[in-house]
Amino acid sequence: MLRSSDTMNGQPALKKWFCRTALLSALLFISLSSTAQEIKATAKLDSNSIVIGQQVKLELSIQYRADKGKHVQVTFPQITDTIRKEIEVVSQSKVDTIIDKNDPFLFTQVKTLYITSFDSGYWAMPPFKFDVNTDTAGVLTEPLLLQVSTVAVDTTQALKDIKAPYEEAYSWVDWLKDNMYVVYTGLAAILVIIIIIILIRKMRNVKPPEIVVEVPKIPAHIIALEKLEKLRQQKLWQEGKLKAYHSSLTDILREYIENRFKISAMEQTTDEIIYGFRNAAVDEESKRKLKQVLMLADLVKFAKEQPLADENEASMSNVSDFINGTKREEEYSIDPKK
């Protein structure tokens, strides 16, 4: 209502009242418009006209914003096998959620249905209702109209009889396909018979077990001492073959260490062998002699050292003393007949 003071002013007061009313109406319209546009539901057909039995895609979607910590929960319309009795649902997909590339708070949920109809006519689909937790009344789509047409028939042509069914050739391959159970059963029976025949033949050809006489193992120190005596008889260092002599001497020693102490001495260096004996149950004198033999042999092989005669003899004696000082007596005979 206009106040009396305003009416007294005439037209300026009336104009001022209209401006206020227009401003309030505009603000109210903007508020309602923004609320309506915040959540938008859409139903869309890819074609509004089909022939009887033809399928058409129906896309249901809803768009909303979920910013400022707001949680929006949407429930799609519950659609069974029909939308109305004239429109059948062939299939429907799961709901797919799409996030806008330019606005991470703008979401769109989409569901696709394929529908068909076998009744000609114009069939209206009522609005689909989406239940939203932020809107108690729900959000509705626009109604849709689907036109279903019959197949055109040329009445000027004479009617023809229904064609007889084609005769399809039936081969042994088709018989196998129709009787796969019988085929598999026969193959399994043949396989079982073959396995039985093989087992019977193997049982007939089984030979009695051979009696193997186990020859007692020769102790490591006996093997080493025999090889040491053969090397002594070869007199290699006396003929100037110092490298061959010391190489053979250390090979005998390394082989004995492997067999006696289970150490890979053939693959180890002198330092590694000596280091490996630091905590072994071997007396210090035997360790000293082991070190002398190995280090002198390295000097001969790699530094072309020329040992004196008594040094060559000492290496032979040290190997023999090391073997005898560390040997383990075996309590069995070498000869299996004894």
C-alpha positions as CSV (number, residue, x, y, z in Angstrom):
1,M,0.0,0.0,0.0
2,L,1.0,3.6,-0.6
3,R,1.5,5.9,2.3
4,S,-0.5,9.2,2.5
5,S,2.7,11.2,2.2
6,D,3.6,9.3,-0.9
7,T,0.3,9.9,-2.6
8,M,0.6,13.6,-1.9
9,N,3.7,13.7,-3.9
10,G,1.9,12.5,-6.9
11,Q,3.5,10.6,-9.7
12,P,7.1,10.5,-8.3
13,A,5.9,8.5,-5.3
14,L,4.0,6.1,-7.5
15,K,7.0,5.6,-9.7
16,K,9.2,4.9,-6.6
17,W,6.7,2.2,-5.4
18,F,6.7,0.5,-8.8
19,C,10.5,0.4,-8.8
20,R,10.6,-1.3,-5.4
21,T,8.0,-3.9,-6.4
22,A,9.9,-4.7,-9.6
23,L,13.2,-5.0,-7.8
24,L,11.7,-7.5,-5.2
25,S,10.0,-9.5,-8.0
26,A,13.3,-9.7,-9.9
27,L,15.2,-10.9,-6.8
28,L,12.5,-13.5,-6.1
29,F,12.6,-14.7,-9.7
30,I,16.4,-15.0,-9.7
31,S,16.3,-17.0,-6.4
32,L,13.7,-19.4,-7.8
33,S,15.5,-19.7,-11.1
34,S,18.8,-20.6,-9.5
35,T,17.2,-23.2,-7.3
36,A,15.4,-24.8,-10.2
37,Q,18.6,-24.8,-12.3
38,E,20.6,-26.4,-9.5
39,I,19.1,-29.8,-10.1
40,K,17.9,-30.6,-13.6
41,A,16.3,-33.9,-14.8
42,T,16.1,-34.9,-18.5
43,A,14.4,-37.7,-20.4
44,K,15.4,-38.0,-24.1
45,L,14.5,-40.3,-27.0
46,D,17.0,-40.7,-29.8
47,S,13.9,-41.0,-32.1
48,N,10.3,-40.1,-31.5
49,S,9.0,-42.4,-34.3
50,I,9.6,-46.1,-34.8
51,V,8.1,-49.1,-36.6
52,I,6.4,-51.8,-34.7
53,G,9.1,-54.0,-33.0
54,Q,11.9,-51.5,-33.6
55,Q,14.0,-50.5,-30.6
56,V,14.7,-46.9,-29.5
57,K,17.1,-45.6,-26.9
58,L,15.7,-43.7,-23.9
59,E,18.2,-41.7,-21.9
60,L,17.4,-40.6,-18.4
61,S,19.8,-38.1,-16.8
62,I,20.0,-35.7,-13.9
63,Q,22.5,-32.9,-13.3
64,Y,23.3,-31.3,-10.0
65,R,26.0,-29.4,-8.1
66,A,27.6,-30.8,-4.9
67,D,29.9,-28.0,-3.7
68,K,30.4,-26.4,-0.3
69,G,30.3,-29.7,1.5
70,K,26.8,-30.5,0.2
71,H,25.9,-34.2,-0.2
72,V,23.4,-34.9,-2.9
73,Q,21.8,-38.4,-3.1
74,V,19.8,-39.2,-6.2
75,T,17.4,-42.2,-6.6
76,F,16.5,-43.0,-10.2
77,P,12.9,-43.9,-11.2
78,Q,12.2,-47.6,-10.6
79,I,11.4,-49.0,-14.1
80,T,10.5,-52.7,-14.5
81,D,9.8,-54.5,-17.8
82,T,7.3,-51.9,-19.0
83,I,6.9,-48.1,-18.9
84,R,3.2,-48.5,-19.8
85,K,1.4,-51.5,-21.2
86,E,2.1,-50.5,-24.8
87,I,5.8,-49.8,-24.2
88,E,8.2,-52.6,-23.2
89,V,11.7,-52.3,-21.8
90,V,14.2,-54.5,-23.6
91,S,17.2,-53.7,-21.5
92,Q,18.6,-51.0,-19.2
93,S,22.1,-50.1,-18.1
94,K,23.5,-49.2,-14.7
95,V,23.7,-45.6,-13.6
96,D,26.9,-43.9,-14.8
97,T,28.2,-40.7,-13.1
98,I,30.0,-38.1,-15.1
99,I,32.0,-35.1,-13.7
100,D,32.3,-32.0,-15.7
101,K,35.8,-31.3,-16.9
102,N,35.6,-27.5,-16.3
103,D,33.6,-27.7,-13.1
104,P,34.6,-30.5,-10.6
105,F,31.5,-29.8,-8.5
106,L,29.0,-30.4,-11.4
107,F,27.8,-34.0,-11.7
108,T,25.6,-35.8,-14.2
109,Q,24.2,-39.2,-13.7
110,V,23.0,-41.1,-16.8
111,K,21.0,-44.3,-17.4
112,T,20.2,-45.8,-20.8
113,L,17.2,-47.9,-21.6
114,Y,16.2,-49.6,-24.9
115,I,12.5,-49.7,-25.4
116,T,10.1,-51.1,-28.0
117,S,6.4,-51.4,-28.8
118,F,4.3,-53.9,-30.7
119,D,1.1,-51.7,-30.7
120,S,0.8,-48.9,-33.2
121,G,-0.3,-45.5,-32.1
122,Y,0.8,-42.4,-30.2
123,W,1.9,-43.3,-26.7
124,A,2.6,-40.7,-24.1
125,M,5.2,-41.4,-21.4
126,P,4.5,-39.4,-18.2
127,P,7.3,-37.5,-16.5
128,F,9.9,-39.6,-14.8
129,K,10.4,-38.7,-11.1
130,F,13.9,-38.6,-9.5
131,D,14.0,-38.7,-5.7
132,V,16.6,-36.2,-4.3
133,N,17.5,-35.8,-0.7
134,T,17.8,-32.0,-1.1
135,D,14.3,-31.8,-2.6
136,T,11.4,-33.5,-0.8
137,A,9.1,-33.1,-3.8
138,G,11.4,-34.8,-6.2
139,V,12.6,-33.6,-9.6
140,L,10.5,-34.4,-12.7
141,T,11.4,-34.7,-16.4
142,E,9.4,-33.5,-19.3
143,P,6.8,-36.0,-20.7
144,L,7.6,-37.8,-23.9
145,L,5.5,-38.9,-26.9
146,L,6.4,-42.0,-29.0
147,Q,4.8,-42.7,-32.3
148,V,4.6,-46.4,-33.3
149,S,3.8,-47.0,-37.0
150,T,2.8,-50.2,-38.7
151,V,4.7,-51.7,-41.6
152,A,3.4,-50.5,-44.9
153,V,1.6,-53.2,-47.0
154,D,1.2,-53.0,-50.8
155,T,-2.5,-54.0,-51.2
156,T,-2.2,-53.8,-55.0
157,Q,-0.1,-57.0,-55.0
158,A,-1.6,-60.5,-54.8
159,L,-1.2,-62.4,-51.5
160,K,1.3,-65.2,-51.5
161,D,1.6,-68.4,-49.5
162,I,4.1,-68.7,-46.7
163,K,7.4,-70.1,-47.9
164,A,8.2,-73.7,-46.8
165,P,11.1,-74.1,-44.4
166,Y,14.5,-74.7,-45.9
167,E,15.9,-78.2,-45.5
168,E,19.3,-78.1,-43.9
169,A,21.9,-80.8,-44.7
170,Y,22.8,-83.0,-41.8
171,S,26.4,-84.4,-41.7
172,W,28.5,-86.5,-39.3
173,V,29.9,-83.2,-38.0
174,D,26.4,-82.1,-37.0
175,W,25.9,-85.5,-35.4
176,L,29.0,-85.1,-33.3
177,K,27.9,-81.7,-32.1
178,D,24.5,-83.1,-31.1
179,N,26.1,-86.1,-29.2
180,M,29.2,-84.6,-27.6
181,Y,28.5,-86.4,-24.4
182,V,28.6,-89.8,-26.2
183,V,31.9,-88.8,-27.9
184,Y,33.6,-87.6,-24.7
185,T,32.5,-90.8,-22.9
186,G,33.9,-93.0,-25.7
187,L,37.2,-91.1,-25.8
188,A,37.5,-91.4,-22.0
189,A,36.9,-95.2,-22.2
190,I,39.5,-95.6,-24.9
191,L,42.1,-93.6,-22.8
192,V,41.4,-95.8,-19.8
193,I,41.9,-99.0,-21.8
194,I,45.2,-97.6,-23.2
195,I,46.5,-96.8,-19.7
196,I,45.6,-100.3,-18.5
197,I,47.4,-101.9,-21.4
198,I,50.5,-99.8,-20.7
199,L,50.5,-100.6,-17.0
200,I,50.2,-104.4,-17.7
201,R,53.1,-104.3,-20.1
202,K,55.3,-102.4,-17.6
203,M,54.4,-104.9,-14.9
204,R,55.5,-107.8,-17.1
205,N,58.8,-106.1,-18.0
206,V,59.7,-105.3,-14.4
207,K,63.1,-106.6,-13.6
208,P,64.2,-107.7,-10.2
209,P,66.2,-105.1,-8.3
210,E,69.9,-105.2,-8.8
211,I,72.0,-105.8,-5.7
212,V,74.5,-103.1,-5.6
213,V,77.6,-103.7,-3.4
214,E,78.6,-100.4,-1.9
215,V,82.3,-99.9,-1.9
216,P,83.5,-98.2,1.2
217,K,84.8,-94.7,0.7
218,I,88.5,-94.3,0.8
219,P,89.5,-91.7,3.5
220,A,90.7,-88.4,2.2
221,H,94.1,-88.5,3.8
222,I,94.9,-91.9,2.1
223,I,94.0,-90.5,-1.4
224,A,96.1,-87.4,-0.7
225,L,99.2,-89.3,0.6
226,E,99.1,-91.6,-2.4
227,K,99.0,-88.7,-4.9
228,L,101.8,-87.0,-2.9
229,E,104.0,-90.1,-3.2
230,K,103.4,-90.2,-7.0
231,L,104.4,-86.5,-7.2
232,R,107.6,-87.2,-5.3
233,Q,108.5,-89.9,-7.7
234,Q,108.1,-87.7,-10.7
235,K,110.9,-85.4,-9.5
236,L,109.5,-82.3,-11.2
237,W,111.4,-79.6,-9.3
238,Q,114.7,-81.6,-9.8
239,E,114.1,-81.2,-13.6
240,G,113.5,-77.5,-13.3
241,K,109.7,-77.8,-13.6
242,L,109.1,-75.6,-10.5
243,K,105.7,-74.2,-11.6
244,A,104.3,-77.6,-12.4
245,Y,105.7,-79.1,-9.2
246,H,104.1,-76.4,-6.9
247,S,100.9,-76.3,-8.8
248,S,100.5,-80.1,-8.5
249,L,101.5,-79.9,-4.8
250,T,98.8,-77.3,-4.0
251,D,96.2,-79.1,-6.0
252,I,96.7,-82.2,-3.9
253,L,96.5,-80.0,-0.7
254,R,93.3,-78.2,-1.9
255,E,91.6,-81.4,-2.9
256,Y,92.4,-82.9,0.6
257,I,91.0,-79.8,2.3
258,E,87.7,-80.0,0.2
259,N,87.3,-83.8,1.0
260,R,88.3,-83.5,4.7
261,F,86.9,-80.1,5.8
262,K,84.1,-79.6,3.1
263,I,85.6,-76.3,2.1
264,S,85.6,-75.2,-1.6
265,A,89.4,-74.8,-1.6
266,M,89.9,-75.5,-5.3
267,E,88.0,-72.2,-6.1
268,Q,89.4,-70.1,-3.3
269,T,92.5,-67.9,-3.1
270,T,95.4,-68.4,-0.6
271,D,94.1,-65.7,1.6
272,E,90.5,-67.1,1.6
273,I,91.8,-70.6,2.5
274,I,93.9,-69.2,5.4
275,Y,91.1,-67.0,6.6
276,G,88.7,-70.0,6.5
277,F,91.0,-71.9,8.9
278,R,91.1,-69.1,11.5
279,N,88.5,-70.8,13.7
280,A,89.0,-74.4,12.6
281,A,89.9,-77.1,15.1
282,V,93.5,-77.3,13.7
283,D,96.7,-76.8,15.6
284,E,98.7,-73.6,15.0
285,E,101.7,-75.6,13.6
286,S,99.5,-77.2,10.9
287,K,98.1,-73.8,10.0
288,R,101.7,-72.4,9.7
289,K,102.7,-75.2,7.4
290,L,99.6,-74.7,5.2
291,K,100.3,-71.0,4.9
292,Q,104.0,-71.7,3.9
293,V,103.0,-74.1,1.1
294,L,100.3,-71.9,-0.4
295,M,102.3,-68.7,-0.3
296,L,105.4,-70.2,-1.8
297,A,103.4,-71.7,-4.6
298,D,101.8,-68.3,-5.4
299,L,105.3,-66.8,-5.6
300,V,106.4,-69.5,-8.0
301,K,103.3,-69.3,-10.2
302,F,102.8,-65.6,-10.3
303,A,106.1,-63.9,-9.4
304,K,108.4,-66.5,-11.0
305,E,110.1,-67.1,-7.7
306,Q,113.0,-69.7,-7.9
307,P,112.9,-71.5,-4.5
308,L,116.0,-73.4,-3.2
309,A,116.1,-77.1,-3.1
310,D,115.5,-77.3,0.7
311,E,112.4,-75.0,0.2
312,N,111.0,-77.4,-2.4
313,E,111.5,-80.3,-0.1
314,A,110.1,-78.4,2.8
315,S,106.9,-77.8,0.9
316,M,106.5,-81.5,0.2
317,S,107.1,-82.3,3.9
318,N,104.7,-79.5,5.1
319,V,101.9,-80.9,2.9
320,S,102.5,-84.4,4.3
321,D,102.7,-83.1,7.9
322,F,99.5,-81.1,7.4
323,I,97.6,-84.2,6.1
324,N,98.8,-86.5,8.8
325,G,98.2,-83.8,11.5
326,T,94.6,-83.2,10.4
327,K,93.5,-86.6,9.1
328,R,90.4,-88.3,10.4
329,E,90.6,-92.1,10.9
330,E,87.7,-93.9,9.3
331,E,86.5,-97.0,11.1
332,Y,85.9,-99.2,8.1
333,S,88.0,-101.2,5.7
334,I,88.9,-100.1,2.2
335,D,88.5,-103.7,0.9
336,P,84.8,-104.7,0.9
337,K,85.8,-108.4,1.3
338,K,87.2,-107.8,4.8
